[in-house]
Amino acid sequence: MDVATLVTTVLDDRVPLRVEAYDGSVVEPTVPSSANAVTLRIRSRDALRRVLARPGELGLARAYVAGDIEVEGDLDPLFYLRAPDPRRLASPAVVRALVELVGRDGLVPPPPPPIEARPRGLMHSRARDRQAVTHHYDVSNDFYEMVLGPSMTYSCALWRSPGDTLEQAQTRKVDLVARKLGLTAGDRLLDVGCGWGTMAIHAAAAYGARCVGVTLSEPQAHYATERARRAGVDHLVEFRVQDYRDVDDGPYDALSSIGMSEHVGRRALGRYTQAAFDLLRPGGRFLNHAIGRPVSFEEDPRPSRLDEVSRQVQVALGLRGPSRTASAFIDRYVFPDGELHEVGTLVSMFQAHGFEVRHLESIREHYGLTLRRWVANLEQRWDDAVAEVGPQRARVWRLYMAGSAVGFERHHLEVHQVLCVRPDRGRSGLALRPQFEPDF
């Protein structure tokens, strides 16, 4: 059996895209699909070896990252394809054909691509969190400039229309956060997970706030410090390489956390919330901006003990990511140890630790638009990106950003801003009609 016949067998003769294999066999699309214009090239038998060793997402992702398969055309249609019937994948005929194609020595898969993350130590310990952050963010500031553009903001922007520039939309986002936090001249702002400094620099330049930004990434802190100097606000802004759990110079008037709590595990979420509460003065505000996962009406958010044990065993074996929606690909190549929390879990956690939740806003559609711009930036600078970080990492970012865009558009992912207040003897300090309604 050649590779083309194997593909046709697995897909039950319903092939939605052109497949070209290393053995010269070809499959043309047999069913109408948006993927008809896509060509999947299986460049070596290593692709089959990887899929045979890890059927499903992780095996395919490793093959793509390693360059064992290539995709010509838009990636989007691939994320709309239905997975083949598992029973067909495990059928004796398919398994026998795979073994014949890869050969006896092929049963041992090639090693994973070297950029695959394998953090060590206790989950969400300080040392392991630093490893996870280093894997994702200490890639190259120049590479992130290619993808994110001049705003250097790695979170969901806010769009009035798709005609906005990415920089306009990102400025609108950080300004909305500043208004929700009620920043005024002289206020102390702590920006947790400050990235390349955009939030803190905007708060200082536009509102006169005194800002501290903390990150676990030294390249980010150095970059942000230089940006603050060029913006003329270095007297108001300080960036530190510091774990949020080690910040001890409160109280602050406001605390922003934009795209950071996704790195906080469910078991550490209480500690994260308590730290935010303790660092704020009474009446201080806390804005948490985070990607989350939807929960269906039928889903029980409280897994049984047996389910939880099963999940932990699978995580330990590397068979799934640490959260219900974290994929094996995302966990190994993008955000090691990342966990997405359903927004109700966050709200309940914040209130259980003394916060009063005052405002919740979903901006899901805006993230799809943001990711589309990042993908376009990467594809326009593809050769430069490959030269900067190598082909494997460039493929990872293309795959994860394109897939995430589809995830937000199809409501497989969500993103929310939750505004909390640390009450001051029952008073919130908010006006009867707060002036932070979105202007988009």
PLY file of the C-alpha trace (Angstrom):
ply
format ascii 1.0
element vertex 440
property float x
property float y
property float z
element edge 439
property int vertex1
property int vertex2
end_header
0.00 0.00 0.00
1.42 3.41 -0.94
0.98 6.52 1.18
-1.82 7.93 -0.99
-3.85 4.75 -0.63
-3.27 4.80 3.12
-4.58 8.38 3.37
-7.62 7.47 1.31
-8.31 4.44 3.51
-8.01 6.40 6.74
-10.35 9.11 5.46
-12.85 6.60 4.05
-12.44 8.00 0.51
-13.51 11.46 1.72
-10.32 13.43 1.03
-10.81 17.22 1.32
-7.34 18.34 0.17
-4.54 17.37 -2.19
-1.92 15.10 -0.67
1.53 14.57 -2.17
3.76 11.92 -0.58
7.48 11.23 -0.61
6.93 7.95 -2.47
5.46 9.81 -5.46
1.84 8.91 -4.75
-0.79 11.66 -4.94
-4.37 12.03 -3.72
-6.64 14.63 -5.27
-9.58 16.05 -3.27
-12.63 13.82 -3.52
-15.13 15.99 -1.61
-15.91 19.72 -1.95
-14.28 21.62 0.90
-12.60 24.91 1.71
-9.47 22.79 2.01
-9.55 21.84 -1.68
-7.01 24.58 -2.43
-4.60 23.25 0.21
-1.79 20.84 -0.55
-0.37 18.67 2.21
3.08 17.33 1.41
4.31 14.31 3.36
8.04 14.76 2.83
9.44 11.69 4.55
8.45 8.52 6.31
9.43 10.24 9.57
6.03 11.92 9.39
4.36 8.51 9.49
6.68 7.35 12.27
5.71 10.34 14.40
1.99 9.81 13.81
2.30 6.10 14.50
4.06 6.80 17.81
1.68 9.57 18.88
-1.61 9.31 16.94
-3.51 12.57 16.77
-2.53 16.16 17.37
0.91 15.77 18.94
2.24 13.43 16.28
1.00 15.67 13.47
2.33 18.79 15.19
5.77 17.26 15.63
5.82 16.29 11.96
4.88 19.84 10.90
7.33 21.55 13.25
10.16 19.24 12.14
9.37 19.86 8.47
8.37 16.26 7.79
5.11 17.61 6.41
4.50 20.92 4.68
1.31 22.82 3.98
0.92 24.90 0.85
-1.96 27.34 1.11
-4.01 28.83 3.91
-3.86 26.91 7.18
-7.42 27.83 8.17
-9.22 25.01 6.35
-7.16 22.45 8.24
-8.71 23.54 11.52
-12.20 22.91 10.17
-11.51 19.33 9.14
-13.10 16.51 11.03
-10.74 14.04 12.63
-10.89 10.57 11.12
-12.84 7.89 12.94
-10.54 6.53 15.68
-11.80 3.02 14.99
-10.62 3.34 11.40
-7.22 4.64 12.55
-6.85 1.65 14.84
-8.10 -0.89 12.35
-5.77 -3.82 11.61
-5.50 -2.85 7.94
-4.38 0.72 8.69
-1.96 -0.30 11.44
-0.49 -3.04 9.25
-0.07 -0.60 6.34
1.63 1.95 8.57
4.04 -0.63 9.93
4.84 -1.81 6.40
5.47 1.76 5.21
7.78 2.76 8.05
9.61 -0.55 8.30
10.57 -2.45 11.42
13.10 0.16 12.51
10.48 2.84 11.96
8.52 1.70 14.98
10.95 3.76 17.05
9.99 7.38 16.36
12.57 10.07 15.67
13.29 12.35 18.63
10.93 15.31 19.09
12.04 18.61 17.55
14.63 20.18 19.87
12.47 23.24 20.59
9.86 21.11 22.35
9.49 22.27 25.94
10.01 19.90 28.84
10.04 22.03 32.01
11.24 20.29 35.14
10.29 20.59 38.77
7.10 21.08 40.73
4.24 22.44 38.61
3.95 26.24 39.02
6.88 26.51 41.37
8.94 29.66 40.90
11.73 27.76 39.15
9.41 25.90 36.78
7.36 29.00 35.97
10.58 30.77 35.01
11.45 27.88 32.67
8.01 28.10 31.04
8.21 31.86 30.57
11.75 31.65 29.22
10.67 29.04 26.66
7.96 31.26 25.25
9.12 34.83 25.69
12.92 34.69 25.53
12.80 33.79 21.85
13.97 37.06 20.31
12.75 40.61 20.76
13.40 41.17 17.05
11.15 38.23 16.19
8.34 39.57 18.37
8.69 42.97 16.70
8.10 41.26 13.35
4.93 39.60 14.63
3.46 42.16 17.05
4.46 45.35 15.26
5.56 48.60 16.94
3.06 48.31 19.82
4.84 45.16 21.10
1.63 44.14 22.82
1.03 40.41 23.09
-2.66 40.35 24.03
-6.04 41.04 22.50
-6.45 44.48 20.90
-9.72 46.43 20.68
-11.04 47.25 17.23
-13.56 49.86 16.12
-13.39 48.27 12.68
-11.12 45.88 10.79
-9.71 49.00 9.08
-7.92 50.08 12.25
-4.18 49.64 12.42
-2.91 47.12 14.93
-1.20 49.95 16.82
-4.44 51.94 17.09
-6.31 48.89 18.38
-3.63 48.03 20.94
-3.48 51.61 22.24
-7.26 51.55 22.60
-6.98 48.37 24.69
-4.41 49.65 27.19
-6.25 52.95 27.46
-9.48 51.11 28.30
-7.63 49.21 31.02
-6.27 52.49 32.41
-9.76 54.00 32.47
-11.27 50.96 34.13
-8.58 51.22 36.79
-9.41 54.92 37.24
-5.77 55.97 36.96
-4.84 59.55 37.83
-1.55 61.40 38.21
0.53 60.01 41.05
-1.33 56.70 41.37
0.83 53.62 41.86
0.17 50.89 39.28
1.58 47.37 39.43
1.50 45.65 36.03
1.91 41.90 36.59
3.37 40.11 33.58
4.28 43.44 31.99
5.67 42.03 28.76
7.54 44.66 26.76
6.10 47.48 28.85
3.25 48.88 26.78
0.66 49.12 29.57
2.96 50.73 32.12
4.44 53.19 29.63
0.98 54.26 28.44
-0.27 54.66 32.02
2.70 56.87 32.83
2.64 58.93 29.62
-1.12 59.44 29.35
-2.17 59.50 33.02
0.93 60.39 35.01
0.81 57.14 36.98
3.87 55.78 38.77
4.27 52.27 37.46
6.10 49.08 38.34
6.09 46.26 35.79
7.23 42.76 36.71
8.16 39.93 34.36
10.18 36.72 34.56
11.85 37.50 31.22
15.10 39.47 31.33
14.98 40.37 27.59
11.48 41.79 28.10
12.55 43.87 31.10
15.57 45.28 29.28
13.50 46.11 26.20
10.74 47.76 28.27
13.24 49.84 30.23
14.75 51.20 27.03
11.28 51.95 25.63
10.40 53.91 28.76
13.60 55.93 28.40
12.84 56.73 24.76
9.27 57.70 25.70
10.56 60.09 28.35
8.78 58.38 31.25
11.66 56.44 32.80
11.32 58.63 35.92
7.81 57.23 36.38
8.31 53.60 35.33
10.38 50.75 36.74
10.62 47.29 35.23
11.80 44.35 37.30
12.67 40.73 36.64
10.59 39.48 39.54
7.98 36.87 40.36
4.67 38.43 41.33
4.79 36.33 44.50
7.90 38.23 45.58
6.53 41.77 45.19
6.44 43.26 48.68
6.38 47.04 48.23
2.64 47.65 48.32
0.18 49.09 48.75
-0.65 50.00 45.14
-3.63 51.99 43.94
-4.21 49.69 40.97
-3.06 46.36 39.60
-3.30 45.19 35.99
-2.74 41.63 34.82
-3.06 41.35 31.05
-2.56 37.89 29.56
-0.71 36.63 32.61
-3.16 34.55 34.65
-3.22 31.93 31.88
0.20 30.95 33.24
-1.18 30.50 36.77
-2.34 26.97 37.46
-5.74 26.22 38.96
-4.14 25.14 42.20
-2.15 28.40 42.39
-5.08 30.63 41.45
-6.02 31.31 45.06
-2.48 32.37 45.90
-2.42 34.63 42.83
-5.70 36.27 43.84
-4.64 36.71 47.46
-1.39 38.32 46.36
-3.30 40.83 44.25
-5.65 41.60 47.13
-2.81 42.07 49.63
-0.85 44.38 47.31
-3.75 46.82 46.88
-4.84 49.54 49.26
-8.49 49.51 50.40
-10.43 50.94 47.48
-7.78 49.82 45.00
-8.76 48.26 41.68
-7.64 45.06 40.00
-8.13 44.37 36.28
-7.63 40.78 35.11
-7.55 40.30 31.33
-7.30 36.62 30.37
-8.04 33.98 27.77
-10.51 31.40 29.03
-12.44 28.37 27.95
-16.19 28.17 27.52
-18.13 25.68 29.61
-21.19 23.94 28.22
-24.45 23.84 30.17
-24.11 20.10 30.52
-20.50 20.15 31.70
-19.93 19.59 35.39
-17.16 22.02 36.40
-16.38 19.79 39.40
-14.72 16.64 38.07
-15.05 13.47 40.06
-12.06 12.24 42.02
-11.61 9.44 39.48
-11.65 11.95 36.60
-9.10 14.12 38.36
-6.75 11.21 39.03
-7.08 10.13 35.39
-6.29 13.66 34.22
-3.20 13.90 36.42
-1.90 10.55 35.17
-2.37 11.68 31.56
-0.56 14.95 32.26
2.32 13.09 33.90
2.61 10.80 30.88
2.49 13.75 28.50
-0.73 12.53 26.91
-2.54 15.83 27.41
-1.99 19.36 28.59
-2.59 20.41 32.18
-6.01 21.96 31.55
-9.13 20.58 29.94
-8.67 22.70 26.84
-4.88 23.04 26.64
-3.75 20.97 23.67
-0.69 18.77 23.65
0.78 20.95 20.89
0.23 24.19 22.84
1.64 22.67 26.02
4.78 21.30 24.36
5.58 24.11 21.94
3.84 27.33 22.92
2.74 27.84 26.53
4.21 25.10 28.73
2.06 24.49 31.82
-0.58 26.97 30.64
-4.09 26.54 31.99
-7.25 28.24 30.78
-9.84 29.01 33.43
-13.55 29.38 32.78
-14.55 32.97 33.62
-16.98 31.87 36.32
-14.11 30.16 38.13
-12.16 33.42 38.07
-15.08 35.51 39.30
-15.80 33.10 42.14
-12.13 33.00 43.11
-11.80 36.78 43.14
-14.89 37.23 45.30
-13.92 34.41 47.65
-10.70 36.27 48.44
-12.41 39.54 49.31
-12.68 41.35 46.00
-15.95 42.82 44.76
-16.36 42.10 41.04
-17.79 45.25 39.45
-17.53 44.76 35.70
-17.06 41.87 33.28
-16.59 42.24 29.56
-16.09 39.68 26.81
-14.01 40.80 23.83
-13.75 37.43 22.08
-14.26 38.61 18.49
-11.49 41.17 18.93
-8.92 38.45 19.54
-9.68 36.77 16.23
-8.95 40.07 14.46
-5.78 40.56 16.48
-4.45 37.11 15.69
-5.20 37.57 11.99
-2.95 40.65 11.98
-0.18 38.78 13.78
-0.35 35.92 11.29
-0.25 38.39 8.39
2.78 40.11 9.93
4.58 36.79 10.31
3.81 35.64 6.79
4.92 38.98 5.32
8.25 38.71 7.16
8.56 34.92 6.87
12.11 34.80 5.54
13.30 37.29 8.16
11.53 35.33 10.90
13.10 32.04 9.83
16.52 33.70 9.72
15.98 35.06 13.25
14.52 32.08 15.13
14.81 29.14 12.73
12.18 27.34 10.65
10.85 25.17 13.46
9.92 28.03 15.78
8.49 30.06 12.91
6.23 27.09 12.01
5.11 26.80 15.64
4.02 30.44 15.78
2.24 30.26 12.44
0.35 27.12 13.42
-0.64 28.25 16.90
-1.72 31.78 15.90
-3.76 30.62 12.90
-5.38 27.88 14.98
-6.09 30.27 17.85
-7.76 32.74 15.49
-10.15 30.01 14.39
-10.63 29.03 18.04
-11.84 32.50 19.01
-13.98 32.85 15.90
-15.73 29.52 16.56
-16.08 30.17 20.32
-13.73 27.41 21.33
-11.83 30.12 23.23
-12.90 33.26 25.08
-11.22 36.35 26.49
-12.57 38.52 29.30
-11.68 41.60 31.29
-12.81 41.37 34.91
-12.65 44.53 37.03
-12.49 44.05 40.80
-12.33 46.43 43.75
-10.84 45.82 47.17
-13.69 47.31 49.25
-12.94 50.11 51.68
-15.37 49.56 54.58
-18.10 48.70 52.09
-17.30 51.52 49.67
-16.17 50.68 46.12
-15.03 54.16 45.15
-16.68 53.82 41.75
-18.93 56.55 40.41
-22.60 55.76 39.93
-21.91 55.85 36.20
-18.27 54.82 35.70
-16.58 56.44 32.73
-15.03 53.38 31.24
-17.62 52.24 28.76
-15.80 51.09 25.60
-15.50 53.65 22.84
-15.59 51.15 19.99
0 1
1 2
2 3
3 4
4 5
5 6
6 7
7 8
8 9
9 10
10 11
11 12
12 13
13 14
14 15
15 16
16 17
17 18
18 19
19 20
20 21
21 22
22 23
23 24
24 25
25 26
26 27
27 28
28 29
29 30
30 31
31 32
32 33
33 34
34 35
35 36
36 37
37 38
38 39
39 40
40 41
41 42
42 43
43 44
44 45
45 46
46 47
47 48
48 49
49 50
50 51
51 52
52 53
53 54
54 55
55 56
56 57
57 58
58 59
59 60
60 61
61 62
62 63
63 64
64 65
65 66
66 67
67 68
68 69
69 70
70 71
71 72
72 73
73 74
74 75
75 76
76 77
77 78
78 79
79 80
80 81
81 82
82 83
83 84
84 85
85 86
86 87
87 88
88 89
89 90
90 91
91 92
92 93
93 94
94 95
95 96
96 97
97 98
98 99
99 100
100 101
101 102
102 103
103 104
104 105
105 106
106 107
107 108
108 109
109 110
110 111
111 112
112 113
113 114
114 115
115 116
116 117
117 118
118 119
119 120
120 121
121 122
122 123
123 124
124 125
125 126
126 127
127 128
128 129
129 130
130 131
131 132
132 133
133 134
134 135
135 136
136 137
137 138
138 139
139 140
140 141
141 142
142 143
143 144
144 145
145 146
146 147
147 148
148 149
149 150
150 151
151 152
152 153
153 154
154 155
155 156
156 157
157 158
158 159
159 160
160 161
161 162
162 163
163 164
164 165
165 166
166 167
167 168
168 169
169 170
170 171
171 172
172 173
173 174
174 175
175 176
176 177
177 178
178 179
179 180
180 181
181 182
182 183
183 184
184 185
185 186
186 187
187 188
188 189
189 190
190 191
191 192
192 193
193 194
194 195
195 196
196 197
197 198
198 199
199 200
200 201
201 202
202 203
203 204
204 205
205 206
206 207
207 208
208 209
209 210
210 211
211 212
212 213
213 214
214 215
215 216
216 217
217 218
218 219
219 220
220 221
221 222
222 223
223 224
224 225
225 226
226 227
227 228
228 229
229 230
230 231
231 232
232 233
233 234
234 235
235 236
236 237
237 238
238 239
239 240
240 241
241 242
242 243
243 244
244 245
245 246
246 247
247 248
248 249
249 250
250 251
251 252
252 253
253 254
254 255
255 256
256 257
257 258
258 259
259 260
260 261
261 262
262 263
263 264
264 265
265 266
266 267
267 268
268 269
269 270
270 271
271 272
272 273
273 274
274 275
275 276
276 277
277 278
278 279
279 280
280 281
281 282
282 283
283 284
284 285
285 286
286 287
287 288
288 289
289 290
290 291
291 292
292 293
293 294
294 295
295 296
296 297
297 298
298 299
299 300
300 301
301 302
302 303
303 304
304 305
305 306
306 307
307 308
308 309
309 310
310 311
311 312
312 313
313 314
314 315
315 316
316 317
317 318
318 319
319 320
320 321
321 322
322 323
323 324
324 325
325 326
326 327
327 328
328 329
329 330
330 331
331 332
332 333
333 334
334 335
335 336
336 337
337 338
338 339
339 340
340 341
341 342
342 343
343 344
344 345
345 346
346 347
347 348
348 349
349 350
350 351
351 352
352 353
353 354
354 355
355 356
356 357
357 358
358 359
359 360
360 361
361 362
362 363
363 364
364 365
365 366
366 367
367 368
368 369
369 370
370 371
371 372
372 373
373 374
374 375
375 376
376 377
377 378
378 379
379 380
380 381
381 382
382 383
383 384
384 385
385 386
386 387
387 388
388 389
389 390
390 391
391 392
392 393
393 394
394 395
395 396
396 397
397 398
398 399
399 400
400 401
401 402
402 403
403 404
404 405
405 406
406 407
407 408
408 409
409 410
410 411
411 412
412 413
413 414
414 415
415 416
416 417
417 418
418 419
419 420
420 421
421 422
422 423
423 424
424 425
425 426
426 427
427 428
428 429
429 430
430 431
431 432
432 433
433 434
434 435
435 436
436 437
437 438
438 439
